[in-house]
C-alpha cells in the first residue's frame, strides 16, 4: 500500500512539473518544441543554406540562397527581419509559419546569429 501511495506521489509531482513547464513556455522534454535549433536548422534550412549556413551547395547557388554566416549581412539585418523571413518566406524561400511554432522560429533566429564568422 505504501509503495502505491509513493508511486502516486511521484507521478503527481512529475505531472505538476511538466504542467508548470508548459505554462511557463519552457519546452517539455519529448515535445516538438523541445527540438533543438540545430535539429530544426538541419531539417528545414541546411538543404538550401548549407550545414554551416554559408550557402555553398549546388541547391543554394541554384536558388540564390543567402549566406547566413556573412558578418556584413548579419550586421545590417534585424532579428525581426530574420524572424519574418522564416515565418512568411521570402523570394524562393518557403513559408515556415504553419510548420514551426514562434518559439522554434525564435530559436532559429538565435541559431542563425550564431553562424556569424
Residue, then its C-alpha position, 0 to 999 in steps of 0.5 A: x500500500x505504501x509503495x502505491x501511495x509513493x508511486x502516486x506521489x511521484x507521478x503527481x509531482x512529475x505531472x505538476x512539473x511538466x504542467x508548470x513547464x508548459x505554462x511557463x513556455x519552457x519546452x517539455x522534454x519529448x515535445x516538438x518544441x523541445x527540438x533543438x535549433x540545430x535539429x530544426x536548422x538541419x531539417x528545414x534550412x541546411x538543404x538550401x543554406x548549407x550545414x554551416x549556413x554559408x550557402x555553398x551547395x549546388x541547391x543554394x547557388x541554384x536558388x540564390x540562397x543567402x549566406x547566413x554566416x556573412x558578418x556584413x549581412x548579419x550586421x545590417x539585418x534585424x532579428x525581426x527581419x530574420x524572424x519574418x523571413x522564416x515565418x512568411x518566406x521570402x523570394x524562393x524561400x518557403x513559408x515556415x509559419x504553419x510548420x514551426x511554432x514562434x518559439x522554434x522560429x525564435x530559436x532559429x533566429x538565435x541559431x542563425x546569429x550564431x553562424x556569424x564568422 
